[in-house]
Amino acid sequence: MIRSTIQNASMQTVQFSHLESDYMDSSTNKPRSHISQQFNTDLEELKKHMLEMGGMVEKQFSGAMQALIGADSTLGERIAADDDLLDQMEMKIDEECNLIIARRQPAARDLRLVLAIVKAIRDLERIGDESSKIAKAAIKMSEQGEFPEGIVDLRSLGDKVQRMVNSALDSFARYDAEAAIAVVQEDKSVDNDYAIAMRSMVTFMMEDPSTISKVLNVLWALRAMERVGDHAKNICEHVIYMVAGTDVRHLNPNKMSAKINA
């Protein structure tokens, strides 16, 4: 999945055409220097790095869920430690974006691509933060021993959120606004599942107060999963802005479709 996403990135970036009127130097009446194969290469490399970070985030979230479900403290500690690497990647890619803006002065769709990457890496870094929280919850659950029967199925919500993250990155790689809208739609289902799980956990604690300390770790993990879904949704909104040049934040999926197809 990660490899194919990065390959798609290299193939798709060149489809961002340069409108000559956006790039003409009025003083010389010649194209600006950033209309070049090197500029295309810079954009390809930038997007590739962003999707590589996305691949690491996918792996981190998957590992955090494995640690949580299996109460694997060793895996949890390793996943939590990886968060620093994601922080470094975010800063590196952010600097690349700043350099491209300063040196190349991108416009139109190229500028939207760079800005979308700036925003997307923020969400990727935060997904890493939430994955670290899940991993730390896994460590605490491992220390507390076997969890009581009847606990909510964490795997179901985790799988749904994992698919959202995967699909969000795939829509970015393919510049697919419709696929991005589908992911936004899925966020509502995640929110509903989260609300049901939270009510179940509260009921569980009321029926058996001795489980409160253990259930609290599940609550933190559930909250982190729901937040990961929110960040995947944000990435898809960046995709729609990048492709259609339309700000669709705070709109429901139906209104998103209507706006980009108007």
Secondary structure, DSSP 8 states (H G I E B T S, - for coil): -HHHHHHHHHHHHTTS---HHHHEETTTTEE-TTSSHHHHHHHHHHHHHHHHHHHHHHHHHHHHHHHHHHT-HHHHHHHHHTHHHHHHHHHHHHHHHHHHHHHH---HHHHHHHHHHHHHHHHHHHHHHHHHHHHHHHHHHHHH-S--TT---HHHHHHHHHHHHHHHHHHHHHT-HHHHHHHHHHHHHHHHHHHHHHHHHHHHHHH-GGGHHHHHHHHHHHHHHHHHHHHHHHHHHHHHHHHH----TT--HHHHHHHHT-
